[in-house]
Amino acid sequence: MKKILIYNFSGEIDDISCLFPNDRLAQIASTINSAGFQAEIWDKTNLSTISEWGKSNMEKLGHLNYNESFPFYDEYIKKEAFSIAEKKFDLVLLNLWQGSGFKFSLDLARKLNNINPYIQIIGIGQKVDWFSEKILNVIPELDGIIIGLEHNTATLLASNTPFEKIPNLIFKKDGKIINNSRQVVDPNSISIADYSENKYSEISYKIPLYEISLSNQACPNNCTFCVRPGNYGKKIIKRDIKSAVSEMSELIREKKARVFRMGDSTPPRLSLTEFAQEFINQKLNSDKIHISSFSRIDINREEDFSLLRKAGIESLFFGVESLCDESLKRMKKGTSYEKIKETIKRAHSEGIFTVGSFIFPFPEETEKSMNITLDRINEMKEYLDSVLILPGGVYPVTEWGQNPEKYGIHLDRDYVEKMVLYPIKYLIPMELWPDFPFSYKLFEKSAEDVSYKDILNANRYFTETVRKKIGIPGIPDYYYTLARALNQNHFEFTKDTVKALSNRDYAYFEKIRNQLTGLK
């Protein structure tokens, strides 16, 4: 029987979410096992592994470029590659992350290929979403990559189906890249995630916040900055809601879980309301359960927010991006300031902590669009509880990446090579980030005349205005629910977590894990 390994190591821990159980990997393993094969997960992004690495080695890892290494790193790569080979795995699904996680995966693939070139290595995950077939030029040791949801494709690989007949697979043949046809994945064909110890190694060393999915991750829009429609399609297929709530119920019963996140960036229309109603119907105890969720203005503005709150949904993340209607049109967001304002106000009025995510600056940002957005954030400050701000990123599979000149974007010659290793730090200040390998038109300056410092200064001004003048903090939705579950103040929890990430204080995260699992 064919043996499949699903391998995950994100490198430097740049956000607490890296330490959550990975529901997608658990679903892939479960789907493969249901088809009669043997699959297991080695999730090395866990508190045991990063403690073994230690603060200094993790810091060194975070600063490696393509050709650099150090003794501990080399030994660890060698140990992992030999462990995989000794277990006689036939297929390795390598979850590709950003920054140092990508560097690690690249070197592991090389070492594994050197030890046993007959092991198939397939790339999956975040970096595949962002860079598609360009990954195969950067890591030629990969036998292929899977676009979109990997579950059914992985099962076909396990069954020795010829590469040419496997949908959603991209591979090289005779020096040419073959991009197979895309197939929409029905989420109801995917097995429920399996977090059992014998299938998901070191699951007990993860922070127990579990994601629940309600769809196939597709999106009907075509936002200029987004990778999702190109990878997952535009046809949203809703998961059976009873199955989703039953999955949560099982996790509550078997894992004593009490913190969850709805993981769809585009939850199907009214699916959150249906989930909340089924949650109540199944008599789950919302007083002890803490849930956050993605939400979209254009898709989810008619949800019953009162019902959501009764079912334990405490925080909603809205991808707002801008409050200037002209900018929203240029981004192809499919919404407007009035709809955004009305939706967020209704959610907040029902006791839900509202989080608005903004792209600032973005290509062709003007002082006028900036000031309109800032003025409107100020208008919404009574019911917009948190504002997250990231500058516009340019990825090859997006409209920005495919048509850079059209959007006033300039790409460096080695743009792809630099971007696959680029470490996005999320809550950590941009001053600590490396320069971007791209630039874009900003405040009437052409892309060629805009430096990273210009983008940094624009982002700093916008962020400081939101934080200090308007007075809205930056707290992610799942930080809020974690703080609630830990009975902590969410402002202090976020501050302490960012500090721990910056200082690589892994004992801090072990304490969180212990509190949520009842360990001493």
C-alpha distance (Angstrom), angle and dihedral (degrees) to the residues before:
residue distance angle dihedral
M1 . . .
K2 3.80 . .
K3 3.81 115.3 .
I4 3.80 119.4 -145.3
L5 3.79 127.6 -166.3
I6 3.80 122.5 -161.1
Y7 3.81 106.7 -159.0
N8 3.80 126.8 -165.8
F9 3.81 132.6 179.0
S10 3.80 119.1 151.0
G11 3.81 96.0 -170.5
E12 3.78 114.3 -144.2
I13 3.82 112.9 28.5
D14 3.80 102.1 -119.4
D15 3.81 96.4 164.9
I16 3.79 135.8 18.6
S17 3.82 88.9 -117.3
C18 3.84 88.8 73.5
L19 3.82 86.0 71.7
F20 3.82 96.2 53.9
P21 3.83 119.4 101.4
N22 3.80 108.7 -91.0
D23 3.80 106.2 -121.1
R24 3.78 93.7 -171.0
L25 3.80 93.4 56.7
A26 3.81 90.0 45.6
Q27 3.82 89.9 51.8
I28 3.81 92.2 49.3
A29 3.80 91.8 51.2
S30 3.80 91.8 46.8
T31 3.83 92.7 48.4
I32 3.81 92.1 49.6
N33 3.81 92.3 47.3
S34 3.81 91.0 48.7
A35 3.81 87.6 57.1
G36 3.81 90.0 58.7
F37 3.80 101.8 -97.3
Q38 3.80 131.6 113.5
A39 3.80 115.7 -108.4
E40 3.78 130.4 165.4
I41 3.80 135.9 174.4
W42 3.78 126.4 -127.4
D43 3.79 102.2 -167.1
K44 3.79 104.6 -176.7
T45 3.79 93.6 176.2
N46 3.77 91.7 91.9
L47 3.80 137.3 115.2
S48 3.80 93.5 -103.0
T49 3.81 94.6 53.9
I50 3.80 97.5 43.5
S51 3.80 89.8 47.5
E52 3.81 88.3 52.1
W53 3.80 89.5 51.9
G54 3.79 91.1 47.4
K55 3.79 130.4 -155.7
S56 3.82 98.3 -71.4
N57 3.82 95.6 47.5
M58 3.80 92.3 46.7
E59 3.79 89.3 50.1
K60 3.82 90.9 50.9
L61 3.80 89.5 48.5
G62 3.80 90.2 54.6
H63 3.81 91.9 57.8
L64 3.82 101.1 45.9
N65 3.79 119.9 119.9
Y66 3.82 125.3 -157.6
N67 3.79 97.8 -75.5
E68 3.81 101.4 33.3
S69 3.79 130.6 97.7
F70 3.79 141.1 150.2
P71 3.83 133.4 -144.5
F72 3.82 99.2 -93.2
Y73 3.81 90.5 46.0
D74 3.81 93.1 50.1
E75 3.79 92.2 48.1
Y76 3.79 93.2 48.3
I77 3.83 92.7 49.4
K78 3.80 89.6 49.0
K79 3.82 92.7 47.4
E80 3.82 92.9 49.8
A81 3.81 94.1 46.3
F82 3.82 92.8 50.2
S83 3.83 91.2 45.5
I84 3.81 89.9 54.6
A85 3.80 92.5 46.9
E86 3.82 93.2 46.6
K87 3.81 90.8 52.9
K88 3.81 87.2 57.5
F89 3.79 96.8 -130.3
D90 3.80 112.6 179.5
L91 3.80 96.5 -160.9
V92 3.81 131.8 27.8
L93 3.79 120.4 -162.9
L94 3.80 103.2 -158.5
N95 3.81 114.5 -157.4
L96 3.81 104.9 -142.3
W97 3.80 118.0 -147.9
Q98 3.78 133.4 178.1
G99 3.79 130.1 -89.6
S100 3.80 116.0 -7.5
G101 3.81 91.4 3.6
F102 3.81 89.7 60.9
K103 3.80 91.1 46.6
F104 3.81 89.8 52.2
S105 3.82 92.7 48.8
L106 3.80 90.8 48.8
D107 3.81 92.6 53.4
L108 3.81 93.2 42.5
A109 3.82 90.6 52.8
R110 3.80 90.3 50.1
K111 3.80 93.7 49.1
L112 3.80 93.4 44.7
N113 3.79 91.3 48.4
N114 3.79 89.1 51.0
I115 3.82 93.1 50.6
N116 3.81 96.4 43.4
P117 3.83 117.7 3.2
Y118 3.82 90.0 -175.9
I119 3.81 94.3 70.7
Q120 3.80 108.9 98.4
I121 3.81 112.8 -129.7
I122 3.81 118.4 -163.7
G123 3.81 124.4 -176.4
I124 3.81 119.6 -134.9
G125 3.79 138.3 164.5
Q126 3.77 141.9 39.2
K127 3.79 99.8 -11.3
V128 3.81 91.7 49.4
D129 3.82 88.1 55.1
W130 3.80 90.5 52.8
F131 3.82 102.3 39.3
S132 3.83 107.6 20.8
E133 3.82 114.7 -176.9
K134 3.81 93.2 0.1
I135 3.81 85.9 77.9
L136 3.82 88.9 71.1
N137 3.79 91.0 60.2
V138 3.80 91.7 51.1
I139 3.84 95.8 43.9
P140 3.83 105.4 28.8
E141 3.83 88.6 170.9
L142 3.82 88.8 75.6
D143 3.79 115.2 97.6
G144 3.80 90.3 -150.8
I145 3.79 147.3 -43.6
I146 3.79 133.0 -115.7
I147 3.80 120.0 -130.3
G148 3.81 118.6 -145.7
L149 3.81 122.1 -16.4
E150 3.80 107.6 9.8
H151 3.81 102.6 -161.6
N152 3.82 103.6 96.5
T153 3.82 93.7 33.6
A154 3.80 90.4 53.1
T155 3.80 90.4 51.7
L156 3.81 90.8 52.7
L157 3.81 89.7 50.1
A158 3.79 89.5 51.5
S159 3.80 90.4 52.7
N160 3.84 92.4 54.5
T161 3.80 94.3 -113.4
P162 3.83 109.0 170.0
F163 3.80 111.0 -96.9
E164 3.81 91.8 -121.8
K165 3.82 90.5 62.3
I166 3.81 98.4 49.2
P167 3.83 115.9 99.1
N168 3.82 119.3 -137.0
L169 3.81 92.6 21.7
I170 3.81 123.5 125.9
F171 3.80 117.8 -167.8
K172 3.80 143.8 152.4
K173 3.78 123.5 -105.2
D174 3.80 124.0 177.3
G175 3.78 89.6 -13.5
K176 3.81 93.9 -53.4
I177 3.80 127.6 108.9
I178 3.82 113.0 -120.3
N179 3.79 114.0 -157.3
N180 3.80 108.1 -165.2
S181 3.78 124.1 -150.4
R182 3.78 118.5 -78.4
Q183 3.78 121.4 -116.1
V184 3.79 124.8 -164.9
V185 3.80 109.5 -123.4
D186 3.80 119.2 -135.5
P187 3.83 106.4 -139.4
N188 3.80 88.8 -148.8
S189 3.83 88.8 66.9
I190 3.81 90.1 60.5
S191 3.79 119.1 93.5
I192 3.80 119.0 -122.4
A193 3.80 112.8 -93.7
D194 3.80 114.7 -87.2
Y195 3.82 113.6 -144.9
S196 3.80 97.1 169.9
E197 3.82 115.1 139.9
N198 3.81 94.1 -119.1
K199 3.82 91.9 55.4
Y200 3.83 102.9 32.2
S201 3.80 107.6 45.4
E202 3.80 118.4 -142.2
I203 3.81 92.6 1.9
S204 3.81 87.0 148.0
Y205 3.82 88.8 66.1
K206 3.80 92.9 59.6
I207 3.82 125.3 92.5
P208 3.83 103.1 -106.8
L209 3.79 103.8 -121.6
Y210 3.81 106.1 129.5
E211 3.81 126.6 -158.1
I212 3.79 121.7 -140.3
S213 3.80 120.0 -160.8
L214 3.80 125.3 -147.6
S215 3.81 101.2 -178.1
N216 3.81 149.2 17.1
Q217 3.85 89.4 -87.6
A218 3.82 92.9 -111.8
C219 3.81 122.8 144.5
P220 3.82 127.5 -153.3
N221 3.81 93.4 -150.5
N222 3.78 130.6 77.5
C223 3.81 104.3 -143.4
T224 3.79 109.5 -176.2
F225 3.82 93.9 -125.2
C226 3.82 100.1 41.8
V227 3.81 129.1 102.7
R228 3.81 96.2 -167.5
P229 3.85 107.1 87.1
G230 3.81 92.1 47.6
N231 3.79 92.5 52.1
Y232 3.80 104.4 32.6
G233 3.78 102.6 25.0
K234 3.80 131.0 -122.2
K235 3.79 99.2 -90.9
I236 3.80 109.5 95.5
I237 3.81 113.7 -150.3
K238 3.78 114.5 -166.9
R239 3.76 121.2 -137.3
D240 3.79 118.4 -127.3
I241 3.81 101.7 -87.3
K242 3.81 95.2 -147.6
S243 3.79 88.9 56.0
A244 3.82 91.2 51.6
V245 3.81 93.2 50.4
S246 3.80 90.9 44.9
E247 3.80 88.8 53.6
M248 3.80 89.6 53.6
S249 3.79 90.9 46.2
E250 3.82 90.6 52.2
L251 3.82 91.3 50.8
I252 3.79 90.6 50.0
R253 3.80 90.8 50.6
E254 3.83 101.4 38.7
K255 3.81 102.4 29.9
K256 3.81 98.5 27.8
A257 3.83 85.1 -126.1
R258 3.78 118.6 173.3
V259 3.82 105.3 164.0
F260 3.80 120.7 72.5
R261 3.78 142.0 165.2
M262 3.79 127.5 -157.2
G263 3.79 98.9 -129.3
D264 3.81 104.1 -158.6
S265 3.80 113.9 109.3
T266 3.83 86.0 -157.5
P267 3.82 108.8 33.0
P268 3.83 109.5 -162.1
R269 3.80 115.5 -100.1
L270 3.84 111.5 -73.5
S271 3.82 90.8 -6.5
L272 3.80 91.7 122.7
T273 3.81 90.2 53.9
E274 3.81 91.3 48.3
F275 3.81 89.8 47.8
A276 3.81 91.1 50.6
Q277 3.80 91.9 49.5
E278 3.81 92.5 49.7
F279 3.82 89.8 45.9
I280 3.81 88.6 56.6
N281 3.82 92.2 42.8
Q282 3.81 90.3 55.2
K283 3.81 88.6 51.5
L284 3.79 95.9 -125.8
N285 3.79 112.0 171.9
S286 3.81 106.1 -107.5
D287 3.82 91.1 -176.7
K288 3.80 89.6 70.9
I289 3.81 99.6 33.1
H290 3.81 122.8 83.9
I291 3.81 119.2 -163.5
S292 3.79 134.5 177.6
S293 3.78 126.2 -177.6
F294 3.74 147.3 -171.8
S295 3.78 113.9 -113.8
R296 3.80 136.2 179.4
I297 3.78 127.2 -147.0
D298 3.81 94.0 -141.4
I299 3.82 94.9 47.2
N300 3.81 106.0 28.3
R301 3.80 106.2 32.7
E302 3.82 92.6 108.2
E303 3.80 95.3 54.2
D304 3.81 118.5 127.6
F305 3.81 96.9 -110.7
S306 3.79 92.5 -177.0
L307 3.79 90.4 58.1
L308 3.81 91.0 45.6
R309 3.80 90.5 56.1
K310 3.81 92.2 48.2
A311 3.81 88.7 55.0
G312 3.81 93.3 55.2
I313 3.81 100.5 -95.5
E314 3.79 99.3 143.1
S315 3.80 103.1 167.5
L316 3.80 137.1 31.3
F317 3.79 127.2 -161.1
F318 3.83 114.2 -147.9
G319 3.81 120.6 -168.1
V320 3.82 95.5 -140.0
E321 3.87 98.6 155.5
S322 3.85 94.9 177.2
L323 3.80 140.6 2.3
C324 3.80 94.3 -148.8
D325 3.80 108.0 101.5
E326 3.81 92.9 -148.3
S327 3.79 90.3 53.6
L328 3.82 91.7 47.4
K329 3.81 88.9 54.0
R330 3.81 92.1 49.4
M331 3.80 89.2 51.0
K332 3.83 90.2 47.0
K333 3.81 90.8 -128.7
G334 3.80 94.8 154.0
T335 3.79 95.2 -137.6
S336 3.81 141.8 82.3
Y337 3.79 140.5 -135.9
E338 3.81 92.9 -103.3
K339 3.81 92.6 53.5
I340 3.80 91.5 45.9
K341 3.80 92.2 49.7
E342 3.80 94.5 46.8
T343 3.84 94.3 47.3
I344 3.79 97.3 46.9
K345 3.80 91.2 45.0
R346 3.83 91.4 53.5
A347 3.81 92.3 48.3
H348 3.80 92.5 48.5
S349 3.81 92.3 47.7
E350 3.82 89.1 60.7
G351 3.80 91.9 56.7
I352 3.81 97.6 -97.0
F353 3.82 117.7 142.0
T354 3.81 104.0 -123.5
V355 3.80 122.4 -147.4
G356 3.80 121.8 -169.6
S357 3.80 118.8 -164.0
F358 3.81 116.6 -152.6
I359 3.81 133.2 -169.2
F360 3.79 107.9 -141.3
P361 2.87 124.7 -160.1
F362 3.78 105.4 10.4
P363 3.82 129.7 176.5
E364 3.84 111.2 -63.7
E365 3.79 93.0 10.8
T366 3.83 111.1 166.2
E367 3.78 132.3 -161.4
K368 3.81 87.6 -113.3
S369 3.84 93.6 55.5
M370 3.80 90.2 44.7
N371 3.80 93.4 51.8
I372 3.80 92.8 45.8
T373 3.81 90.4 53.0
L374 3.81 93.2 46.2
D375 3.81 92.2 48.2
R376 3.80 90.7 50.2
I377 3.80 93.6 46.8
N378 3.80 85.3 54.9
E379 3.82 89.9 51.2
M380 3.83 89.4 52.9
K381 3.80 98.3 43.4
E382 3.81 94.0 108.3
Y383 3.79 91.9 63.5
L384 3.82 105.8 19.1
D385 3.80 99.7 86.5
S386 3.80 100.9 -177.9
V387 3.81 136.7 18.1
L388 3.82 121.4 -160.1
I389 3.80 115.7 -164.8
L390 3.80 129.5 -165.2
P391 3.81 128.6 162.8
G392 3.79 118.3 -114.0
G393 3.81 112.4 -81.2
V394 3.80 121.8 -156.5
Y395 3.82 118.5 -141.5
P396 3.82 127.0 179.0
V397 3.82 97.5 -120.6
T398 3.83 94.4 54.0
E399 3.79 127.5 85.5
W400 3.81 88.3 -110.1
G401 3.80 89.7 54.7
Q402 3.79 95.8 43.5
N403 3.82 95.9 45.7
P404 3.80 105.5 26.8
E405 3.79 97.6 155.8
K406 3.81 91.3 53.8
Y407 3.82 89.4 59.9
G408 3.80 98.5 39.8
I409 3.82 94.1 -102.8
H410 3.80 127.2 147.4
L411 3.83 119.9 -160.8
D412 3.80 123.0 -157.5
R413 3.80 116.3 -121.8
D414 3.80 91.3 -111.1
Y415 3.82 92.3 39.7
V416 3.83 96.8 130.7
E417 3.81 95.3 45.8
K418 3.80 91.1 50.4
M419 3.80 96.6 41.7
V420 3.81 96.3 53.7
L421 3.80 88.2 59.5
Y422 3.80 95.8 38.6
P423 3.85 110.8 125.7
I424 3.81 110.4 -143.4
K425 3.81 106.2 -158.7
Y426 3.82 99.6 -167.1
L427 3.83 104.6 -166.9
I428 3.80 94.7 21.4
P429 3.86 112.9 95.3
M430 3.80 117.8 -93.9
E431 3.81 89.5 -122.9
L432 3.82 85.9 77.5
W433 3.82 94.0 51.4
P434 3.83 124.2 94.8
D435 3.82 118.8 -112.3
F436 3.81 116.2 -79.7
P437 3.84 116.8 -108.2
F438 3.81 87.5 -135.0
S439 3.78 139.7 46.6
Y440 3.77 135.5 -164.0
K441 3.76 142.5 -158.5
L442 3.78 108.6 -76.3
F443 3.82 132.1 175.5
E444 3.84 90.7 -10.9
K445 3.83 93.2 -52.3
S446 3.82 114.2 124.6
A447 3.80 118.2 -114.1
E448 3.81 91.7 -109.1
D449 3.81 90.1 56.5
V450 3.82 95.6 47.2
S451 3.80 117.0 93.5
Y452 3.79 130.2 -164.4
K453 3.80 86.5 -104.9
D454 3.82 89.7 59.0
I455 3.81 90.8 53.7
L456 3.81 90.3 44.1
N457 3.82 93.1 50.6
A458 3.81 92.2 47.8
N459 3.79 91.1 49.8
R460 3.81 91.4 46.4
Y461 3.82 93.0 51.3
F462 3.81 92.3 47.9
T463 3.80 93.1 45.5
E464 3.79 94.9 46.6
T465 3.81 90.7 48.6
V466 3.80 90.7 53.0
R467 3.81 94.0 44.0
K468 3.82 103.4 38.1
K469 3.79 107.5 22.1
I470 3.81 101.1 32.9
G471 3.80 93.9 27.9
I472 3.81 104.2 -135.9
P473 3.83 118.0 140.4
G474 3.81 128.0 -143.7
I475 3.81 108.2 -117.2
P476 3.83 120.6 153.3
D477 3.80 116.3 -132.4
Y478 3.82 94.0 -113.8
Y479 3.82 91.9 49.2
Y480 3.80 87.1 57.7
T481 3.82 93.5 51.0
L482 3.80 92.4 45.1
A483 3.81 90.1 51.7
R484 3.82 90.0 50.2
A485 3.80 91.8 49.4
L486 3.81 90.3 49.5
N487 3.81 91.4 45.4
Q488 3.80 90.6 -121.2
N489 3.78 133.9 135.6
H490 3.82 106.5 -95.7
F491 3.82 93.6 -139.8
E492 3.80 92.1 54.2
F493 3.80 93.0 41.0
T494 3.82 91.8 54.2
K495 3.80 92.6 46.5
D496 3.81 92.2 48.8
T497 3.82 92.6 46.6
V498 3.81 94.2 51.1
K499 3.80 89.0 48.2
A500 3.81 91.1 50.7
L501 3.83 91.0 49.4
S502 3.80 91.2 50.5
N503 3.82 92.7 46.9
R504 3.81 95.3 39.7
D505 3.78 88.9 -124.8
Y506 3.81 99.2 171.4
A507 3.81 93.6 172.0
Y508 3.81 86.9 67.4
F509 3.81 91.0 59.8
E510 3.80 92.1 44.8
K511 3.80 87.8 56.3
I512 3.81 90.6 53.8
R513 3.82 90.8 48.6
N514 3.80 90.9 49.4
Q515 3.79 93.5 49.1
L516 3.79 92.7 50.7
T517 3.80 94.2 45.9
G518 3.80 97.0 39.4
L519 3.81 93.4 -116.8
K520 3.79 119.7 150.2
